[in-house]
């Protein structure tokens, strides 16, 4: 059985498609989904999904995504710790981090927003350290700064994952040297993603985690369709055959164990 370590179920839930999506995931051998919080808009929804999901197949996280950060970030981050007191307890804090790709085109506005992102990320890392929580890091165009922020925070690197890892083997070496890890999406299957496959090999099977990041980043051969958790099987089959040269069953067992160890499930 596979675990989708990072997905976004909000769009499916809000349009009434969640039950079929979960059923297709189960049929594809994906028996646990970690749905990842991005702002106060989805925290309650995801907590409710976890509380009502059949067979405990959904876990959730809570965090403020860098693209959700604005001048009100402190108020939103200030509400995070209460999520750990009210239950169900989030499995991890995040996603949080830094994103240069979606900054405003105006240089002054971009600098202001990035400074908010840095402050919000540091505040969330401080909360994660207090709680002893795993952390889901979003890093786009800001790998070095994200690594430096985690270093400065004192968070246990063994509980840190850089999700949707798209850097190369050298950057992966920086994470593994510290005890952190990256997780991989359908990008792993793209013809242009040789550097990402090299990073997965550099990390090694013993630390590998897979995710869909649904509804984004649909793997080959379904690219062009909206992604969903059932499609994790295509990424896993590709990783097993083309990246690690092992059976799908072996890869599923190892990656599922890695996710459970990271989340302390």
C-alpha positions as CSV (number, residue, x, y, z in Angstrom):
1,X,0.0,0.0,0.0
2,X,1.1,3.5,-0.8
3,X,1.0,6.8,1.2
4,X,0.4,10.1,-0.5
5,X,2.5,12.2,1.8
6,X,1.3,15.6,0.4
7,X,-2.0,16.3,-1.3
8,X,-4.6,19.1,-1.3
9,X,-8.2,17.7,-0.9
10,X,-9.9,21.1,-0.7
11,X,-10.9,21.4,-4.3
12,X,-12.4,17.9,-4.4
13,X,-14.2,18.5,-1.1
14,X,-15.7,21.8,-2.1
15,X,-17.1,20.5,-5.4
16,X,-18.5,17.3,-3.8
17,X,-16.0,14.9,-5.5
18,X,-14.1,13.8,-2.4
19,X,-15.8,10.4,-1.9
20,X,-15.1,9.2,-5.5
21,X,-11.5,10.5,-5.2
22,X,-10.9,8.6,-2.0
23,X,-12.5,5.5,-3.5
24,X,-10.2,5.6,-6.5
25,X,-7.2,6.1,-4.3
26,X,-8.1,3.0,-2.3
27,X,-8.6,1.0,-5.5
28,X,-5.1,2.2,-6.6
29,X,-3.5,1.0,-3.4
30,X,-3.2,4.4,-1.8
31,X,-4.4,3.8,1.7
32,X,-3.3,7.0,3.5
33,X,-3.5,10.6,2.4
34,X,-1.9,13.5,4.1
35,X,-3.8,16.6,3.1
36,X,-1.7,19.7,3.6
37,X,-3.0,23.0,5.1
38,X,-2.1,26.3,3.4
39,X,-4.1,29.0,5.3
40,X,-6.8,29.5,7.8
41,X,-9.2,28.9,4.9
42,X,-8.6,25.2,4.8
43,X,-7.6,24.2,8.4
44,X,-11.1,23.6,9.7
45,X,-12.0,21.7,6.5
46,X,-9.0,19.4,6.8
47,X,-9.5,18.7,10.5
48,X,-13.1,17.8,9.7
49,X,-12.0,15.5,6.9
50,X,-9.6,13.6,9.2
51,X,-12.3,13.3,11.9
52,X,-14.8,11.8,9.5
53,X,-12.7,9.8,7.1
54,X,-13.4,6.2,6.8
55,X,-10.7,3.8,8.2
56,X,-8.5,6.7,9.2
57,X,-7.4,7.2,5.6
58,X,-6.9,10.9,5.9
59,X,-4.4,12.8,8.1
60,X,-4.0,16.6,7.9
61,X,-1.5,19.3,8.5
62,X,-1.9,23.0,9.3
63,X,0.4,25.8,8.1
64,X,0.6,29.1,6.3
65,X,1.9,28.7,2.7
66,X,4.2,31.4,1.6
67,X,1.8,32.3,-1.2
68,X,-0.9,32.9,1.4
69,X,1.3,35.3,3.4
70,X,0.4,39.0,3.4
71,X,0.4,41.8,5.9
72,X,-1.9,39.8,8.2
73,X,0.4,36.9,8.5
74,X,1.1,37.3,12.2
75,X,-2.6,36.9,13.1
76,X,-2.9,33.7,11.1
77,X,0.3,32.2,12.4
78,X,-0.9,33.2,15.9
79,X,-3.8,30.8,15.5
80,X,-1.7,27.8,14.6
81,X,-0.9,26.4,18.0
82,X,-4.5,26.2,19.0
83,X,-4.9,23.5,16.3
84,X,-2.7,21.2,18.4
85,X,-5.0,21.8,21.4
86,X,-8.4,21.3,19.8
87,X,-8.0,18.1,17.8
88,X,-7.7,16.2,15.7
89,X,-4.0,17.0,16.2
90,X,-2.3,17.9,12.9
91,X,0.2,15.4,11.7
92,X,2.7,18.1,10.9
93,X,3.1,21.9,10.6
94,X,3.1,23.3,7.1
95,X,3.3,23.8,4.4
96,X,5.4,26.8,5.2
97,X,8.5,28.3,3.6
98,X,9.6,30.7,0.9
99,X,8.5,31.3,-2.7
100,X,10.2,33.7,-5.1
101,X,8.3,32.4,-8.2
102,X,5.0,34.1,-7.3
103,X,6.4,37.4,-6.0
104,X,5.0,40.7,-7.4
105,X,6.8,42.0,-10.5
106,X,7.5,45.3,-8.8
107,X,10.9,45.1,-7.0
108,X,9.8,47.1,-3.9
109,X,6.6,45.1,-3.5
110,X,8.5,41.8,-4.0
111,X,11.0,42.7,-1.3
112,X,8.2,43.6,1.1
113,X,6.3,40.3,0.5
114,X,9.5,38.2,0.7
115,X,10.3,39.8,4.1
116,X,6.8,38.8,5.3
117,X,7.4,35.3,4.1
118,X,10.7,35.1,5.9
119,X,9.1,36.3,9.1
120,X,6.1,34.0,8.8
121,X,8.4,31.0,8.1
122,X,10.6,31.8,11.1
123,X,7.6,32.1,13.4
124,X,6.2,28.8,12.2
125,X,9.5,27.0,12.6
126,X,9.6,28.4,16.2
127,X,6.1,26.9,16.8
128,X,7.2,23.5,15.3
129,X,10.2,23.5,17.6
130,X,8.0,24.1,20.7
131,X,5.6,21.4,19.6
132,X,8.2,18.9,18.5
133,X,6.2,18.7,15.2
134,X,7.3,17.5,11.8
135,X,7.6,20.3,9.3
136,X,6.6,20.5,5.6
137,X,8.7,23.0,3.8
138,X,7.7,24.7,0.6
139,X,10.8,26.0,-1.2
140,X,10.6,27.6,-4.7
141,X,13.5,29.7,-5.8
142,X,14.8,30.0,-2.3
143,X,16.5,26.7,-1.3
144,X,19.5,28.3,0.4
145,X,17.3,30.7,2.4
146,X,15.0,27.9,3.5
147,X,17.9,25.7,4.6
148,X,19.4,28.6,6.6
149,X,16.0,29.3,8.2
150,X,15.7,25.7,9.4
151,X,19.3,25.7,10.6
152,X,18.7,28.9,12.6
153,X,15.4,27.6,14.1
154,X,16.8,24.7,16.0
155,X,14.1,22.4,14.6
156,X,15.1,18.7,14.4
157,X,16.1,18.2,10.8
158,X,15.0,14.5,11.1
159,X,11.4,15.8,11.2
160,X,11.8,18.2,8.1
161,X,10.8,17.4,4.6
162,X,11.2,19.7,1.6
163,X,8.1,18.7,-0.4
164,X,8.0,18.6,-4.2
165,X,11.7,18.4,-4.4
166,X,12.9,19.9,-7.7
167,X,16.5,20.7,-6.9
168,X,19.5,18.5,-7.9
169,X,21.8,16.0,-6.2
170,X,24.0,18.7,-4.7
171,X,21.1,20.3,-2.9
172,X,19.8,17.0,-1.8
173,X,23.3,16.4,-0.2
174,X,22.7,19.5,1.9
175,X,19.5,18.1,3.2
176,X,20.8,14.5,3.9
177,X,23.9,15.9,5.6
178,X,21.7,17.6,8.0
179,X,19.3,14.7,8.5
180,X,16.4,16.2,6.4
181,X,14.8,14.8,3.3
182,X,12.9,15.6,0.2
183,X,9.7,14.1,-1.2
184,X,9.0,13.7,-4.9
185,X,6.0,14.3,-7.1
186,X,4.9,13.3,-10.6
187,X,7.7,15.6,-11.8
188,X,9.9,12.5,-11.3
189,X,8.3,11.0,-14.4
190,X,8.9,14.0,-16.7
191,X,11.4,13.6,-19.5
192,X,13.0,16.9,-18.6
193,X,13.5,16.0,-14.9
194,X,16.9,14.2,-15.0
195,X,18.2,16.4,-12.2
196,X,15.2,15.5,-10.0
197,X,15.8,11.7,-10.6
198,X,19.4,12.2,-9.8
199,X,18.4,13.8,-6.5
200,X,16.1,10.9,-5.7
201,X,18.9,8.5,-6.3
202,X,21.3,10.6,-4.2
203,X,18.9,10.6,-1.3
204,X,18.4,6.8,-1.6
205,X,15.4,4.5,-1.2
206,X,15.8,4.4,2.5
207,X,14.7,8.0,2.8
208,X,12.4,8.3,-0.2
209,X,8.9,9.7,0.2
210,X,6.3,10.2,-2.6
211,X,3.5,12.7,-3.0
212,X,1.0,13.9,-5.6
213,X,0.7,17.5,-4.6
214,X,-2.8,17.0,-6.2
215,X,-4.5,18.6,-8.0
216,X,-1.2,19.7,-9.5
217,X,1.8,18.0,-11.2
218,X,0.1,15.0,-12.7
219,X,2.5,12.2,-13.6
220,X,3.1,10.7,-17.0
221,X,1.1,9.0,-18.6
222,X,-1.8,11.1,-17.4
223,X,-0.1,14.5,-17.7
224,X,-2.7,17.1,-18.8
225,X,-5.4,15.8,-16.5
226,X,-6.0,17.2,-13.0
227,X,-4.0,15.2,-10.6
228,X,-5.5,13.1,-7.8
229,X,-4.2,10.8,-5.1
230,X,-4.9,7.6,-7.1
231,X,-2.3,8.8,-9.6
232,X,0.5,8.3,-7.1
233,X,0.6,4.7,-8.3
234,X,2.0,5.9,-11.6
235,X,4.8,7.9,-9.9
236,X,5.6,5.0,-7.7
237,X,5.7,2.5,-10.6
238,X,8.0,4.8,-12.5
239,X,10.3,5.3,-9.5
240,X,10.4,1.6,-8.8
241,X,11.2,0.6,-12.4
242,X,13.2,3.5,-13.8
243,X,14.9,5.1,-10.8
244,X,15.6,2.3,-8.3
245,X,15.2,-0.9,-10.3
246,X,13.0,-2.7,-7.7
247,X,9.5,-4.0,-7.6
248,X,6.5,-1.7,-6.9
249,X,5.6,-3.7,-3.8
250,X,9.1,-3.1,-2.4
251,X,9.0,0.6,-3.1
252,X,5.6,0.9,-1.6
253,X,6.6,-0.8,1.6
254,X,9.7,1.3,2.0
255,X,8.2,4.6,1.2
256,X,5.2,4.0,3.4
257,X,7.5,3.1,6.3
258,X,9.5,6.3,5.6
259,X,6.4,8.5,5.8
260,X,5.2,6.8,9.0
261,X,8.6,7.2,10.6
262,X,8.7,10.9,9.6
263,X,5.3,11.5,11.1
264,X,5.9,9.2,14.0
265,X,2.7,7.3,13.2
